[in-house]
């Protein structure tokens, strides 16, 4: 009947109560515990996140070569901005190519990287190595490569270095549950404030705050409205409810859930809420149907085996009867032959 997702930000959990068989959450709803799918609520901790970075130790002892060429792909996982579009429409990012003289030191290489991509990355020198880091938490690096190139008249060849370049990447950590992340992901505060009843100040994410996510599915049975209704005809409303609870209110919120007999299931990776968790409200029914189908199949196989055994037994009996009849005929003929002799 209904199938939607509701998101609520809770900056103050003092109004959240457990009364009777209901969890009462102001400005959300009163939730009957027995209608929460499997009586499970999934909880995910916030993650501040960090941008990806790569540490490049330059080659040394170059005996020939005109330039050092550094290539890398600045990727934007989960973010699809037009300025990062590529010919492969499924990939977003910036391919970067930086070339410096073969005898350049780390400082000159860092300066060249800033010149080529200073809008998107920072480049610093750390213990003789060049450290490149994205300026946004959703930036990461792929396919980083360093080569010494000797330029020829009509071609180019890889030069020789006594010590190869060393590349040490550090993967980005996705941001989750921060006020900035909620603003970006849930489109606060623009879209909700354009509705008839806009958000109140205490419903908006607190700048600099971190929020735990609580997720559950709620199933309520309703009569079908309208002229097409049948007597006693019912449908299920299956709705997803997501609460972002400020980190200093989590203890109070968990206390109410404990009173309701629910211990939140902690999820280590927020993506698991979508990709790994099974929140199918009909999972048990499907399992029952599958189990019944297996039982029916086993019964059919058993009945067929019994029928085959009965058929085999009947054939064996028929064969035995035919043999007995043949023996009787032969014996009768022999008796008759003896009588004729006498």
ROLUMMAR-790346 format. One record per residue: x, y, z of N, C-alpha, C, O in turn. Coordinates in steps of 0.001 Angstrom, whole numbers, plus 500000, padded with zeros to 6 digits. Layout:
XYZXYZXYZXYZ...
//
This chain:
500851498803500000500000500000500000500886501246500000500895501988499018501623501488501071502581502589501123503983501996501097504238500938501672504880502696500422506271502239500367507149503480500221507349503977499112507661503969501320508458505185501283509534505134502376509536504244503226510443506110502329511497506229503339511355507567504039511195508604503395511416507534505354511280508754506161512575508986506931513099508071507567513090510219506869514330510567507561514059511674508565513417512674508242514552511493509787514332512462510859515649512712511573516403511778511845515923513975511875517115514349512640516703514612514080515765515368514334517399513990515017517086514148516438518272514809517133519321514194517322518084516082517514519114516797518268518877516745519768519766517047520564517651516354520143517298516255521559516403515035521730515272515010521245516922514016522428516183512762522591515358512729523871514828511677524231515237513859524566514500513848525837513019513552525628512354513062526540512495513844524435511085513586524185510789512182523692509624511810523551511824511397523428511636510024522952511286509141524153512025509100525137510155508435524063509672507646525194509217506261524726508884506052523560509214505329525675508587504019525459507387503942526368507516504029527589506210503776525774504974503733526555504143502566526077503776502483524904503845501651527010503061500477526645503821499612525671504834499007526021503336499554524462503998498748523428504508499620522290504752499129521187504670500921522557505039501856521504506312502627521848506583502939523007507081502921520801508191503866520908507693505180520324507359505256519142507646506202521149507089507480520726508218508472520451508999508810521341508287508927519205509333509852518776508667511120518278507955511083517274508879512247518957508238513500518559508562513861517111509669513624516627507575514436516436507674514874515045507985513727514089508411513956512957507774512515514536507946511352513660506670510520513723505788510676512878506562509627514729505374508793514854505466507991516142506470508040516852504415507261516427504416506275517500504542504902516845503681504504516061505601504188517163505904502933516486505616501754517417506201501637518494504700500883516980504433499670517753505607498702517573506013498412516448506138498216518672507347497393518637507134496128517818508027495707517083505948495515517941505720494249517239505569494421515728505488493430515001505531495664515246505433495899513809506777496308513195506864496529511987507808496409514011509154496660513495509703495341512953509710494336513665510161495335511703510585494110511034511632493369511855512706493900512136511308492131512238512192491259513021512611491887514337513525491391514996511957492968514728512319493709515948513804494067515951514486493973516971514281494483514775515694494845514630515825496281514160515128496727513248516740496995514809517092498354514413518599498375514192519366497957515060519018498860513032520436498858512669521047500230512954520492501266512587522187500207513608522843501431514076524218501556513431524980500589513398524539502748512916525831502991512276526457504245512855525810505289512941527719504140513254528427505268513847528858506257512767529075505862511622528984507533513115529434508525512127530916508357511814531670507784512600531315508861510664532717508811510236533083510174509653532465510640508696534093510802510243534502512128509765535040512039508348534801512931507533535759510976508051536278510770506708537586511506506460537957512411507208538263511114505422539524511760505036539764511537503554539352510525502988540435512498502937540734512402501516541860511407501274542681511150502155541885510861500088542982509966499726544270510759499522544244511955499232545380510072499678546670510726499431547668509688498939547462508484499090548744510176498351549769509278497838551134509902498121551345511095497907552045509076498603553409509526498889554331508967497811554395507755497604555039509854497130555888509465495999557349509717496361557763510857496575558120508633496426559573508746496610560206508725495222560078507742494491560883509803494863561403509948493502562575509005493242563282508619494174562783508633491974563923507771491630565235508536491795565274509757491642566292507820492105567601508439492269568616507720491384568354506638490859569790508356491233570853507747490442570510507636488985570839506632488352569845508656488420569440508612487011570677508774486130571397509768486234570914507807485278572088507846484397571752508423483031572636508953482359570524508334482614570100508983481386568608509241481464567898508581482223568137510185480693566727510551480738566575512048480764567372512751481385565578512529480107565349513962480003564294514466480976564397515589481469563261513637481264562178514092482134561731512975483067561961511792482815561088513389484147560345512471485017558867512725484748558393513854484869558152511682484387556723511807484095555929511113485199556116509926485467555032511881485836554148511339486880552727511358486343552218512408485950552090510195486327550692510108485887549836509562487029550264508684487778548637510089487147547707509618488189546294509978487779546072510879486970545338509254488356543929509551488111543308509965489434543235509175490375542858511222489493542187511734490687540718511351490591539953512002489879540315510297491305538946509780491218538044510440492255538516510996493247536739510368492008535755510959492932534680509920493243533540510083492810535006508865493975534015507799494221532772508322494931532854508976495970531621508016494341530356508424494943529930509841494610528828510250494973530777510600493928530451511982493580530539512123492063531560511785491464529477512618491446529411512687489991529174514132489549528088514483489087530196514951489699530113516343489279530526516466487812531395515737487334529889517401487111530120517535485676531586517841485361532116517361484359532239518634486205533621519013485902534587517836486011535736517931485580534123516733486586534957515536486680534506514459485680534935513310485780533658514816484734533204513862483748534341513401482834535274514155482560534252512162482368535252511591481470534545510996480253533329510805480285535286510698479178534659510048478018533947508750478375532947508389477754534474508046479390533752506882479895532741507382480921533109507694482053531478507458480534530467508125481356530289507503482734529681508112483614530816506291482931530681505648484238531759506094485219531617505885486424532822506698484731533928507118485584533943508639485719533736509367484748534192509100486944534324510525487184535673510777487854536067510047488763536369511803487406537672512123487974538480512978487019537977513450485999539761513171487374540668513974486556541948513192486296542650512835487242542267512917485031543576512336484736544629513442484803544448514506484212545718513195485514546767514197485696548093513670485150548467512526485407548795514507484401550114514182483885551041515341484235550807516478483824552084515051484989553045516074485413554420515670484919554858514542485143555110516596484239556453516309483740557426517378484256557150518576484203558576516899484758559625517798485249560966517277484739561059516145484263561986518095484840563322517675484428563769516482485266563418516361486439564550515604484642564961514366485313565756514629486577565755513806487493566445515781486641567255516068487828566505516893488865567119517405489802565182517032488715564400517834489650564339517176491018564278515952491133564358518016492063564232517483493424562755517474493822561888517860493038562481517028495052561101516877495512560353518203495533559163518248495222561039519279495896560384520583495956559906521031494582558802521560494448560738520820493553560347521204492189559192520345491685558305520842490990559198519063492030558097518188491630556803518621492308555756518663491664556861518947493618555673519406494338555134520691493719553922520862493585556042521598493341555617522853492709554943522584491370553962523246491034555453521621490596554854521282489303553455520690489484552549520979488703553286519865490514551967519268490771550970520355491165549823520330490719551393521311491996550518522424492377550122523237491149548975523664491020551076523445490254550800524213489043549786523492488153548926524129487547549889522165488075549008521387487202547633521142487812546632521137487095547572520941489119546293520526489736546075521156491098545421520562491955546611522348491311546474522989492621545051523281493032544769523477494214544134523311492046542725523557492362542108522376493100541141522538493843542677521177492889542067519963493428542908519266494496542358518545495328544230519462494493545100518724495404546091519665496067546321520787495618546676519160497165547811519831497786549041518961497570548931517738497487550200519579497481551450518847497288552489519408498246552801520599498207553022518549499106554025518957500085555209518006500028555150516950499398556287518402500701557490517570500760557639517042502187557600517802503154557810515731502294557964515092503598559132514116503539559055513085502870560203514441504232561403513582504290561899513218502890562241512067502621561931514205502012562445513982500672561460513372499702561783513187498528560243513051500175559204512484499312558127513526499063557959514461499847557400513359497967556311514261497624554989513629498075554683512494497710554209514374498871552917513883499362551812514674498677551721515892498830550973513973497922549851514593497203548562514155497883548350512962498095547698515110498226546453514798498938545306515580498330545464516748497974544150514939498210542964515607497680542466516676498628542633516570499843541850517711498068541334518801498901539957518504499460539509519171500392539276517502498897537954517116499393538002515675499888538798514869499406537137515357500864537143514016501449536685512945500461536934511758500668536029513359499408535550512378498429536520512199497267536151511640496234537744512665497422538750512506496375539712511375496723540101511215497880540090510594495717541010509481495911541938509398494701541736510092493704542961508537494798543941508426493719544011506996493207543967506040493982544122506865491889544256505559491241545363505625490193545674506688489655545942504473489922546893504312488802548016505344488838548306505992487832548643505492489996549764506431490116551023505744489580551335504618489968551737506423488695552912505832488071553971506915487869553646508065487574555245506535488031556372507458487849557369506802486908557776505660487123557764507528485861558730506995484903559786508048484580559516509248484557560994507556484332562052508412483794562052508223482286562219507102481805561865509312481525561693509235480077562890509866479360563281510996479651563450509125478436564493509660477560563852509981476215563308509098475552563919511233475823563290511659474582564236511418473412565378511880473429563768510702472403564531510453471192563977511322470066563012512060470266564584511236468885564153512095467785562715511809467367561922512734467189562382510542467211561048510192466732560259509335467723559181508837467400560789509170468899560150508269469860560605508664471250561312509656471427560195507881472236560693508078473587560926506714474213560254505740473873561879506651475127562224505383475760562321505582477256562661506669477723562022504534478012562115504608479464563568504670479861564372503838479438563911505660480679565287505823481133565659504843482212564876503964482571566849504998482723567392504081483716567626504831485020568177505932485022567200504225486140567448504790487470567954503688488372567456502563488336568959504018489193569487502991490094568480502652491186568475501535491705567629503614491536566582503378492532565245503756491926565029504917491578564341502786491795563029503064491219562208503944492150562420503975493362561271504652491547560338505448492346559456504522493184559147503401492781559064505012494349558199504237495244556904505006495452556928506196495769555774504328495276554466504960495416553715504294496564553483503085496540553334505087497574552599504572498744551250505283498840551174506380499393550183504674498308548860505319498377548158505043499706548355503994500320547349505986500133546474505822501293545052506102500824544735507216500407544211505097500893542851505222500355542030506226501154542229506394502357541117506880500476540201507814501132539234507043502035538909505884501779538786507712503091537779507150503991536497507949503801536487509163504007535427507285503415534174507981503100533596508657504334533550508075505417533162509877504152532506510627505229531085510113505414530430509727504446530611510109506655529248509643506923528764510198508254529491510186509248527537510679508262526888511063509506527302512403510071526881512745511176528104513174509369528431514519509847527339515481509378526558515163508481527296516672510004526290517657509613526456518044508150525469518216507435527711518182507703527959518545506311527489517436505371526914517708504317527741516182505762527309515044504944525788515001504843525244514733503771525094515265505960523630515264505950523113516391505063522166516199504299523734517573505162523339518688504292523427518296502831522520518570502046524532517650502472524767517294501073523872516143500625523292516189499541523759515109501461523061513886501064521543514046501103520844513585500201521036514698502147519585514842502296519078516172501752517891516481501860519982516959501166519623518237500566519041519216501594518141519993501276519562519174502827519164520168503822520054521392503643521204521249503228519567522567503936518198522863504379517309523400503270516219523896503556517738523319502004516997523987500935515635523367500648514607524001500886515615522125500136514352521509499722513330521416500862512180521811500667513710520905502056512697520798503115512125522157503532510976522234503968512910523220503405512415524534503821511489525170502803510899526216503076511348524556501627510439525076500613509051524445500706508133524819499976508917523487501613507620522829501714506649523698502533507020524749503055505401523228502628504373524001503339504752524191504812504643525291505352505195523108505452505584523173506866507087522962506950507536521819507043507879524031506920509335523883506862509922523339508160509239523255509181511189522976508103511869522427509272512038523489510348512261524663510052511927523058511608512246523927512727513746523892512969514440523008512466514237524835513725515679524922513955516224523664514611517334523230514302515454523078515511515962521893516218515875520633515368516303519565515806515326520739514157515301519598513247516446519639512248516655518673511515517182520725512207518281520878511265519565520313511864519727520329513084520482519816511036521765519330511578522563520467512199522660521556511633523129520201513361523938521199514070525309521268513417525989520251513283525710522450513016526981522605512319528136522048513156528301522405514322528927521172512542530034520541513240529646519299514028530508518636514606528348518977514057527891517819514826528094516506514079528286516485512863528047515413514836528149514062514273526921513268514712526467513384515850526390512456513791525122511789514019525217510280513772525777509832512772524656509510514711524508508068514527523237507818513712522223508488513905523308506848512802522150506506511995521459505268512557522115504270512857520139505332512700519316504191513107518329503900511971517650504804511482518257502633511559517406502252510427516548501050510811517041500092511406515271501106510471514420499920510609513284500013509595512991501085509065512650498870509335511473498832508475510245498539509334510291497761510287509170499181508967507934499102509739506830498552508843506634499023507723506113497554509348505060496903508571503718497091509289503553496695510443502781497694508588501441497889509152500414497371508150500517497635506952499444496647508638498412496074507760497205497007507713496731497494508739496715497244506471495593498160506278494549497510505393494844496632504582493308497970505574492261497602504623492454498399503346492898499546503382492118497785502210492264498474500939491148499504500787489971499155500880491503500774500553490445501786500391489898501800498962490517501257498046488744502421498784488216502635497440487216501591496999486946500619497705486665501816495801485596500954495301486047499578494872485209498702494656487356499354494740487837498043494320488096497122495509488595496010495333487765497569496704488043496772497895487191495510497911486052495493497442487776494463498461487033493237498690486821493043500182487541493623500994485863492253500536485594492016501952486814491383502608487342490378502132487251491987503705488406491505504478489711491541503677490683490884504052489740492293502592490974492392501818491935493348502509491549494457502876493199492922502692494190493733503393495480493799502594495781492907501801496235494860502811497561494991502202498527495470503274498113495975504318499814495307503007500843495727503953501456497042503512501802497219502344501588497955504449502380499163504236503776498887504773503945498625505963504767498943503907506147498654504303506952499938504137507206500366503011507350500544505227508042501830505179509384501738505889509524501036506891510374502459505355511710502504505961511831503795506759511438504866506295512383503679507968512503504846508853513964504999509267514583504074509794514494506194509014515898506485509289515965507666510251515379508719510001516688507478511355516869508543512328518352508860512461519179507964512631518673510136512380520036510596512640520042511236514022519476512309514233520697510550514961520685510979516358522041511582516701523079510950516502522026512797517212523276513481517559524048512649518581523460512037519472525379512638518437526194511714519232526015511882520735526147510902521469525714513107521229525537513280522670524129512892523144523822513011524330523273512430522221521928511988522573521748510480522391520671509938522639522812509815521955522715508379521639522406507548522877521603506617522814523036507875524000522808507100525232521336507121525626520769506084525968520716508296525579519297508407525938518421507673524940517437507042525326518765507746523666517973507064522632518081505549522788517079504840522695519296505052523025519485503608523217518748503109524456518260501980524479518667503943525477517974503548526707516502503272526420515933502315526946515884504109525587514473503901525232514312502606524438513364501853524662515228502348523516515151501113522731515309499888523628514638498876523426516198499983524620516377498873525568515094498619526344514720497467526569514419499684526754513139499531527458512108498826526578511226498123527070512241499032525253511310498391524320511743496967523977511077496288523196512861496511524558513335495157524300514124495015523019514242493916522478514665496114522530515434496094521279516862496544521540517095497611522110517807495728521122519222496104521168519683496386519751519698495473518925520059497620519440520448497947518063521607497082517580522548496810518326521526496660516332522596495894515700523591496877515098523248497642514197524835496854515603525831497826515157526410497398513814526845496258513649526410498310512870526945498073511536528259498827511404528318500031511656529318498117511008530634498753510916530735499675509712531374500724509787530118499298508612530218500064507373528833500548506993527920499743506813528667501884506868527332502412506602526758501904505291525537501817505158527604501562504308527104501059503034526416499712503194525603499314502360526753499008504286526122497698504507524621497833504686523876496898504392524154499016505177522720499212505348521979498995504039520837498537504039522622499322502924521975499178501629522412497921500904521610497296500210523682497537501055524260496516500211524292495122500838524279494125500116524333495038502165524563493742502787523405493280503663523196492077503824522652494215504230521606493806505153520402493250504398519992493785503368519857492184504926518632491634504363517458492193505151517218491788506289516723493126504546515572493724505222514312493421504413513467494289504196514210492167503974513063491728503189511947491308504150512102490324504873510835492029504169509775491694505127509121490352504866508447489806505739509316489814503659508700488540503328509727487410503281509464486345502724510898487651503872511961486645503807511514485324504426511771484252503877510842485413505576510403484182506251509345483455505425509341482227505338508434484247504810507396483616504001508010482943502778507611481846502388508992483627502179509673483034501028510376481752501436510343480756500713511019481785502613511714480592503103510718479460503351510992478297503055509527479834503914508509478810504163508019478204502858507853476989502752507787479064501855507325478566500553508382477660499932508071476600499389509648478103500024510731477286499465510838475959500198511041474911499585510698476016501525510764474781502304509625473844501968509816472632501862508404474424501796507270473594501441507464472995500055507118471839499812508029473806499137508284473289497786509280472129497830509110471123497141510329472285498659511296471187498797510623469947499373510879468825498935509744470168500377509050469025500979508142468347499958508077467120499892507438469162499156506566468599498129507379467812497103506986466727496673508515468383496724509372467712495756509858466373496315509867465364495609510264466372497600510729465137498224509613464107498284509846462913498094508368464588498556507231463667498616506948463059497244506645461871497128507052463897496202506840463388494841507895462342494489507585461303493906509137462630494849510220461677494565509993460364495309510192459282494757509568460477496585509320459270497370508166458462496784508234457236496694507086459178496379505938458478495793506332457793494480505921456663494217507124458478493665507571457887492408508424456645492667508289455625491990509312456758493672510149455600494008509294454423494448509538453281494060508259454725495289507370453653495744506609453043494567506448451825494489506135453911493637505417453405492466506330452551491597505923451501491098507572453010491418508529452224490632508798450870491289508903449849490610508907450875492597509148449613493308507960448668493155508129447465492956506740449240493254505548448410493090505467447839491674505100446681491473505823448692490684505813448214489292506818447088489097506528446079488455508016447280489669509037446237489560508575444938490219508807443848489698507912445073491380507423443880492069506341443163491243506297441935491167505461443990490622504402443397489798504991442677488594504547441590488225506011443309487979506652442663486836507326441359487254507276440361486535507956441385488424508601440169488912507568439076489167507802437902488880506399439488489721505335438505489978504798437929488672504552436730488547504624438842487691504133438367486389505126437397485760504725436382485190506398437696485856507429436814485291507408435461485981507538434419485339507242435491487298507208434250488063505978433415487684506049432193487557504847434116487507503605433404487134503743432783485752503330431644485533504329433538484815504526433008483471505429431782483493505186430812482773506472431825484319507383430683484422506665429472485013506852428336484578505834429757486021505080428650486629504122428016485625503978426795485566503459428884484824502532428354483811503280427527482787502796426487482340504469427995482414505287427246481434505686425885482012505653424864481325506065425901483296506456424640483943505284423665483999505455422467483775504089424183484299502907423328484381502592422729483008502268421546482898502691423548481975502422423052480613503395421939480238503017420914479671504665422178480576505688421157480254505438419870481031505588418772480497505058420016482288504796418837483122503577418075482595503571416845482567502550418813482178501335418169481633501674417374480362501206416255480152502500418001479535502891417311478286503682416053478595503515415035477923504523416108479584505331414933479952504445413817480493504647412645480175503453414192481322502527413178481879501747412513480746501545411299480736501317413336479797500559412792478688501408411823477854500928410798477370502686412188477708503600411296476925503791409958477643503836408909477000503898409991478920504039408776479722502773407910479618502850406687479504501614408572479659500362407836479551500256407145478206499784406011478116500701407841477147500634407255475808501516406016475714501163405054475032502645406032476383503548404886476371502887403682477055502990402542476604502221403984478139501580402913478887500411402352478059499725401432478503
//
